[in-house]
Amino acid sequence: MSFGSFDQGDEGEAMSDINMTPLIDVMLVLLVIFIITAPLLTGSLKLDLPKVDAPATQQVPTVLNVALRKDGQLYLADQPITLAQLTARFASAARQSPKTEVHLSADAAVPYGDVARVMGAAQNAGLTRIGLITQPPAGKMPGAASAPAG
């Protein structure tokens, strides 16, 4: 690459290098134009869809809220229910949508066996998405790290 200087005597010789600055400017302008026009190029069909008087599809609840008190009483959405009725409701929900979630809230004094029976009833019905609802300890922020006991 040759650089011109004032002290050389070869003034009639042409520079053989290409000046890249205008090429880069043109490329960047084209890139900006492409970025602006690309979202406009996505096509969509204009359709005149027919109107039909049909009932709206029933939206199946995707969450079953189950609560278990320390005295053994079960609740489904704040309504008292027996384990046999709850098992039938689990089976019905699994037939409608296998992705139905069960949110289980149990009192801290509930025996582990009672919680396991409810979870087993849900799994036997085909519901595998089971969440246990808890609360953070008083005075602690959710997600905050606890200090080690020392």
C-alpha positions as CSV (number, residue, x, y, z in Angstrom):
1,M,0.0,0.0,0.0
2,S,1.5,3.3,-0.9
3,F,0.9,6.5,0.9
4,G,1.4,9.8,-1.0
5,S,3.7,12.4,0.4
6,F,4.7,15.9,-0.7
7,D,8.4,15.2,-1.1
8,Q,8.2,12.5,-3.8
9,G,8.8,13.4,-7.4
10,D,6.3,10.9,-8.9
11,E,3.3,13.2,-9.2
12,G,2.0,11.7,-12.4
13,E,1.6,8.2,-11.0
14,A,-2.0,7.2,-10.0
15,M,-2.9,5.6,-6.7
16,S,-3.7,2.0,-7.1
17,D,-5.6,1.6,-3.9
18,I,-9.4,1.7,-3.7
19,N,-11.0,4.2,-1.3
20,M,-13.2,2.0,0.9
21,T,-15.0,4.7,2.8
22,P,-17.7,5.4,0.1
23,L,-18.3,1.7,-0.3
24,I,-18.8,1.2,3.4
25,D,-21.1,4.2,3.6
26,V,-23.3,2.8,0.8
27,M,-23.3,-0.7,2.4
28,L,-24.5,0.8,5.8
29,V,-27.2,2.9,4.1
30,L,-28.5,-0.2,2.3
31,L,-28.4,-2.2,5.6
32,V,-30.5,0.5,7.3
33,I,-33.0,0.5,4.5
34,F,-33.2,-3.2,4.7
35,I,-33.8,-3.2,8.5
36,I,-36.5,-0.6,8.1
37,T,-38.3,-2.3,5.2
38,A,-38.0,-6.0,6.3
39,P,-41.0,-5.9,8.7
40,L,-43.1,-4.3,6.0
41,L,-42.4,-7.2,3.6
42,T,-44.2,-9.8,5.7
43,G,-47.4,-10.5,3.9
44,S,-50.8,-11.2,5.3
45,L,-54.0,-12.4,3.6
46,K,-57.1,-10.3,3.8
47,L,-59.9,-12.8,4.3
48,D,-63.6,-12.2,4.7
49,L,-64.4,-15.1,7.1
50,P,-67.9,-16.4,7.4
51,K,-70.0,-15.6,10.4
52,V,-71.4,-18.6,12.3
53,D,-73.8,-18.7,15.3
54,A,-72.0,-21.4,17.3
55,P,-71.5,-21.5,21.1
56,A,-68.1,-20.4,22.3
57,T,-65.8,-23.2,23.2
58,Q,-65.8,-24.1,26.9
59,Q,-62.5,-23.2,28.5
60,V,-61.5,-26.1,30.8
61,P,-60.0,-25.0,34.1
62,T,-56.3,-25.8,34.0
63,V,-55.8,-25.6,37.7
64,L,-57.4,-27.5,40.5
65,N,-56.9,-25.9,43.9
66,V,-57.0,-28.6,46.6
67,A,-56.7,-27.7,50.3
68,L,-56.2,-30.2,53.2
69,R,-56.8,-29.1,56.8
70,K,-55.2,-30.7,59.8
71,D,-58.5,-32.3,60.8
72,G,-58.4,-34.3,57.5
73,Q,-61.1,-32.2,55.7
74,L,-60.4,-31.8,52.0
75,Y,-61.5,-28.8,50.0
76,L,-61.7,-28.3,46.2
77,A,-61.8,-24.6,45.3
78,D,-63.0,-23.8,48.9
79,Q,-65.8,-26.4,48.8
80,P,-65.7,-29.4,51.1
81,I,-65.2,-32.7,49.2
82,T,-64.4,-36.3,50.1
83,L,-61.4,-38.2,48.8
84,A,-63.7,-40.4,46.6
85,Q,-65.3,-37.3,45.1
86,L,-62.0,-35.7,44.6
87,T,-60.6,-38.8,42.8
88,A,-63.6,-38.7,40.5
89,R,-63.0,-35.0,39.8
90,F,-59.3,-35.7,39.1
91,A,-60.3,-38.4,36.6
92,S,-62.7,-36.1,34.9
93,A,-60.2,-33.3,34.7
94,A,-57.5,-35.7,33.3
95,R,-59.9,-36.8,30.6
96,Q,-60.6,-33.2,29.6
97,S,-57.0,-32.1,29.7
98,P,-54.0,-34.2,30.9
99,K,-52.1,-30.9,31.4
100,T,-54.4,-29.9,34.3
101,E,-52.4,-28.8,37.3
102,V,-53.2,-29.6,40.9
103,H,-52.2,-27.0,43.5
104,L,-52.2,-28.7,46.9
105,S,-52.2,-26.5,50.0
106,A,-51.9,-28.5,53.2
107,D,-51.7,-27.4,56.8
108,A,-48.3,-27.8,58.4
109,A,-49.8,-30.2,61.0
110,V,-51.2,-32.6,58.3
111,P,-49.6,-36.1,58.4
112,Y,-47.5,-36.9,55.4
113,G,-49.6,-39.9,54.6
114,D,-52.7,-37.7,54.0
115,V,-50.8,-35.5,51.6
116,A,-49.4,-38.6,49.8
117,R,-52.9,-40.1,49.4
118,V,-54.2,-36.9,47.7
119,M,-51.1,-36.8,45.4
120,G,-51.5,-40.6,44.7
121,A,-55.2,-40.0,43.7
122,A,-54.1,-37.3,41.3
123,Q,-51.4,-39.4,39.8
124,N,-53.6,-42.5,39.4
125,A,-56.1,-40.3,37.6
126,G,-53.4,-39.2,35.1
127,L,-52.6,-35.8,36.5
128,T,-48.8,-35.5,36.9
129,R,-48.5,-31.7,37.4
130,I,-48.8,-31.4,41.1
131,G,-47.6,-28.3,43.0
132,L,-47.3,-27.9,46.8
133,I,-48.3,-24.4,47.9
134,T,-46.2,-22.9,50.7
135,Q,-45.6,-19.5,52.3
136,P,-42.3,-17.9,53.2
137,P,-41.5,-17.5,56.9
138,A,-42.7,-14.3,58.5
139,G,-40.2,-11.4,58.1
140,K,-38.4,-13.1,55.1
141,M,-38.6,-11.9,51.5
142,P,-39.4,-14.7,49.0
143,G,-36.2,-15.8,47.3
144,A,-33.9,-14.1,49.9
145,A,-31.0,-16.2,51.1
146,S,-31.0,-17.1,54.8
147,A,-28.0,-16.5,57.0
148,P,-26.2,-19.6,58.3
149,A,-26.8,-20.4,62.0
150,G,-23.6,-19.8,63.9
